[in-house]
Amino acid sequence: MAEYQAESSNSLFFEVTKESRLVGKLIYNSWFKFNAVIEIVDGLEYHIEPKGFWGTTIELKDNEKILLKFRLNWNGEIVIQTYFDDLKRSYAFKHRGIFKESFVLTDQEGLELLVMKPDLKWSTMNYEYQITTSEAFEILPSKEILLINSLHCANYYMSMMMSSMLT
C-alpha cells in the first residue's frame, strides 16, 4: 500500500505527491473544458482531450498515440480502457458514499486498486484528495499516469454531477 496526496492551489492546477515528493501534475486549460495536461516527474507530458460531437469520451495521448480512454457510463461509473505497452486493460472508477464519500478504482475482476477521498478546503473552495493504493496498483505499468488520470476522473465526475443538479 502507498499513500498519495493531491493538492490544488486553484481549481486548474493539482500536484500529486507521495511522502512529500512530487509524482506529477494535472493542469487544466480552463474551468469549462475537460482538456488537461498530465506532467509526470520524469519529464513526460500527456494531453487529455474530449472526443466526439458531445465530448463524452475523453482520451489521454502521448503525442498522437492514444494511451487511455474513458467515458461516464449510464450507471454513474467511469469506464477506463488503457493501452499501455499495446495491452488493452479495463478499469472502473466509481463514486461511493454520500457523507463519507470516496472514489474507487477497480480492475476488470473487481479488485480495488485505489481509494480516493476528496476534502473540500472551504477557505479556498478547492478540493484536495487523499489517495490510498493497493499493492496490486503499485506494480502496474504506467501507474503514475493511471493515478493522475483517476484524479481527472474524480474532477470530471463531480463536474458532471454538479451540472446535472443545476439543470
N, C-alpha and C positions, 0 to 999 in steps of 0.2 A: 504494500500500500504506500501511496505517496500523497502528500498534501500540497495543493497549489492555491494561490490567491490571484484573483483578477480584480484589479483596482482601476478606477476611472477618475481622471481629473475633470473630465467633462463627458457628455454623452457620446462623443465622437471618438474617444481615444481610450483604449484599455491596455494595461500592461499585465502580463501573466508572469508570476514569479513562483519559484519553488525554493524554500529556505532562503529567502531574500535575494536569490539570483534570478535575473531576467531570463525567461524562457522564450518569450515572444510578445508581439504586439498585435492588436486588432485596431485598425484605423478606418473609420467611416468617412466617406466623402461629404455627406450631408445628412441631416436628420430625416429626410423624407424619402431616402432611397436605401436599398439594401446593398449597394455597391460598397465594397470594402477592400482593404489590403491586409494580408497577414504577413508580418515580418517575423521570421524565426531568427534566433540569436546567431546562428551560423552564417547570417548574411543573405539567406534566401528570402525571396518575396513572391507571394502568390496573390492573385486577384480573384475576388468574389463578385459575380455578376448575375443578375436575374436574366432569365432567358424566356423566350416565347412571348406571345402577344400580351398575356396578363402578367407575365413575370413570376409565375407560380413555381417554376423550377429555378433553383439557384445553383450555379456552377462555380467551382473553385478550379482555377487554371494556373499552370506553370507555363508561362508564355501562351501558346495555343493548345497545349496538351491538357485535357480535362482529367483532373486527379480525383474529383469528388463532385457529386450532385446531391441535392436534397430538395424535398418538397413536403409541404404540410398535407397530411392525409385527412380524409373525411372524418376520422375519429379523434383528431387533435394530436396525433403523433407526427413527428417529423421522420420521414423515411430517408436514410442516408445510404448512398452507394459510393464506395471508394474503388479506385482503380490504381492503387499504389503498386508499383512493380508489375504492372499489367495483370494483376489478380483482382477480380471483382469480389468485393465483400459487402454485405448489407448490415445495417445497424438501424436501431430505432431510438429516437430521442423523445422522451415522454415527460410530461408535466405530472407532478404528483403532489397531492395535498392542497389545502386551501390556506389554513392558518400557519402551518409549518411547511410551507411549500418548498419544493425542490424539483430538480430536473434529473433524469436518469438516462444514461446511455447504455443500451444493451446490444449484444451481438445477435446474430440470427438464431442462436439457440436459446436466447433469453437470459444469458449470463450478464449480470450487472457489471459494467466496466468502469463507470464513474457516476458519482452523485455530486450535483452542483446546487449549492444553497445560495439563493440571492439574498442580499441585505441592502435595503434602500437606506442610503445616508440622507436623512432629512435635511441636514444643513446645506447640502449641495444638490439634493434631488438627483443623485447619481446612484446607480446600482453597483455594488461590489459583490463578488462571488467567492465562496469558499468551495474548493473542489477537492474531493477525495477520490482517488483512483484505486483500482484493484491491481493485484499482481499481474493478472492477465492483460490489463491495459498497458502496464509498464513495459511489456515485451513486444507490443505491436510495432510494426514498421510505421514510420511517419506519425508516431503518437503525438508529437507537438502540433502537427497540422490538425489532426483529429480533435485534440484538446481545444485549440483556439477556435476551430470551426464550431465546436459544441457551445462555446461562449456566444458565437454569432447566432447559433440556433436558438439559444435562450432569449437573446435580444429580439430575434425575429418572431418567436412565439409570443412574447409579451407585447410586441408591437401589433401583431395580427389580432390578439385578443382585445387589446385596447381599442383598435379601430372597429372591431365588430360590436363592442359595447357602445360605441359612440354613434353607430348607425341605427 
